[in-house]
Amino acid sequence: MRGIKHSGTHPSLARRINDRFHILKPGHVVVDCGSAPGSWCQVAAHKVNANGEDETKPRGTVIGIDLQSMVPIEGVHLLPHCDFTTESTQMKVKDLLHGKKADVLLSDMAPSATGIKSHNHEAIVGLCFSVLRFSLSVLNNGGTIVCKLWSGGDQPRLERAMKIICDSVRVVKPDASRDDSAEIFMLGRGFKGSRNPS
Ligand SMILES: C[S@@+](CC[C@H](N)C(=O)[O-])C[C@H]1O[C@@H](n2cnc3c(N)ncnc32)[C@H](O)[C@@H]1O
């Protein structure tokens, strides 16, 4: 992947997940929630051809949102200092989509961890649910949702909710994810929409 600087928490994680599941395609519209410092955005921008590097393939779009500031990434629309869970941020994302729908929603959002595992788990699951709710109005039929969580008691509830809106759901523990961490990803494919999953 020429020219990509890896600066995120797990530099090759997005690439590994994508290599395994072939999620990102040229021309795709991707919304990356919790995108600072930006390695997933860089991988996505390359894979969807957001820069138009390959003139023979359709040009995609990547939108990155984070509470933190971010340095500009070529070909990526960034919304720094934005809380994804708020309506105002979600309206900004929709404005950037100009009426188009997204093909892929990624969430690597992680709340500030406290010393209490169950609180951390509940907080990150809450972020995942905000992505699921958002998917109902912005994701194309057949689209994909990838969201990170720390495993815990609410994982089955999240999985059930994803199964309502996606044809297939699997739990992924990528190689790059440290063995001692409870970090996992839920991969929902074949988005079909449904009633509010909360
Ligand atoms: C593990 S980092 C993301 C790394 C990123 N995927 C990369 O490749 O560089 C988690 C990020 O989630 C962000 N985050 C947590 N809660 C958020 C929220 N409500 N809205 C937007 N971003 C949030 C944090 O600010 C943090 O930058």
The ligand as an SDF file (V2000), in Angstrom:
LIG
                    3D

 27 29  0  0  0  0  0  0  0  0999 V2000
   -8.5210    3.7360   18.8610 C   0  0  0  0  0  0  0  0  0  0  0  0
   -8.7640    5.3970   18.4450 S   0  0  0  0  0  0  0  0  0  0  0  0
   -9.0840    5.3390   16.7250 C   0  0  0  0  0  0  0  0  0  0  0  0
   -7.8760    5.0210   15.8680 C   0  0  0  0  0  0  0  0  0  0  0  0
   -8.2010    5.2130   14.4080 C   0  0  0  0  0  0  0  0  0  0  0  0
   -9.1080    4.1830   13.9250 N   0  0  0  0  0  0  0  0  0  0  0  0
   -6.9590    5.1760   13.5390 C   0  0  0  0  0  0  0  0  0  0  0  0
   -6.8500    4.3020   12.6920 O   0  0  0  0  0  0  0  0  0  0  0  0
   -6.1020    6.0330   13.6670 O   0  0  0  0  0  0  0  0  0  0  0  0
  -10.3350    5.7310   19.1140 C   0  0  0  0  0  0  0  0  0  0  0  0
  -10.8680    7.1200   18.8230 C   0  0  0  0  0  0  0  0  0  0  0  0
  -12.2710    7.1870   19.1260 O   0  0  0  0  0  0  0  0  0  0  0  0
  -12.5420    8.5270   19.3720 C   0  0  0  0  0  0  0  0  0  0  0  0
  -13.8750    8.6640   19.9440 N   0  0  0  0  0  0  0  0  0  0  0  0
  -14.3400    8.1790   21.1290 C   0  0  0  0  0  0  0  0  0  0  0  0
  -15.6090    8.5400   21.3330 N   0  0  0  0  0  0  0  0  0  0  0  0
  -15.9840    9.2630   20.2530 C   0  0  0  0  0  0  0  0  0  0  0  0
  -17.1860    9.9290   19.8690 C   0  0  0  0  0  0  0  0  0  0  0  0
  -18.2770    9.9200   20.6540 N   0  0  0  0  0  0  0  0  0  0  0  0
  -17.2210   10.5920   18.6930 N   0  0  0  0  0  0  0  0  0  0  0  0
  -16.1150   10.6230   17.8980 C   0  0  0  0  0  0  0  0  0  0  0  0
  -14.9460   10.0090   18.1970 N   0  0  0  0  0  0  0  0  0  0  0  0
  -14.8770    9.3510   19.3690 C   0  0  0  0  0  0  0  0  0  0  0  0
  -11.4070    8.9520   20.2890 C   0  0  0  0  0  0  0  0  0  0  0  0
  -11.2630   10.3410   20.3150 O   0  0  0  0  0  0  0  0  0  0  0  0
  -10.2170    8.2280   19.6380 C   0  0  0  0  0  0  0  0  0  0  0  0
   -9.4950    9.0780   18.8050 O   0  0  0  0  0  0  0  0  0  0  0  0
  1  2  1  0
  2  3  1  0
  2 10  1  0
  3  4  1  0
  4  5  1  0
  5  6  1  0
  5  7  1  0
  7  8  2  0
  7  9  1  0
 10 11  1  0
 11 12  1  0
 11 26  1  0
 12 13  1  0
 13 14  1  0
 13 24  1  0
 14 15  1  0
 14 23  1  0
 15 16  2  0
 16 17  1  0
 17 18  1  0
 17 23  2  0
 18 19  1  0
 18 20  2  0
 20 21  1  0
 21 22  2  0
 22 23  1  0
 24 25  1  0
 24 26  1  0
 26 27  1  0
M  CHG  2   2   1   9  -1
M  END
$$$$
